[in-house]
């Protein structure tokens, strides 16, 4: 079990080092995406995070190729 002090430190670290991304879509689009994620045994957050990291990595590779 995590102590209260450890939880406070985790919250502090998250506040200093993490950010949330979001976008607004129509309800039916959100429902369809969530259903797709569920059918594919994943979550919307996981899919979006993977996409963001993929884009960042592709951009970094392109920049390395230009140097």
Buried (B, 14 or more C-beta within 10 A) or exposed (E): EEEEEEEEEEEEEEEEEEEEEEEEEEEEEEEEBEEEBEEEEEEEEEBBEEEEEEEEEEEEEEEEEEE
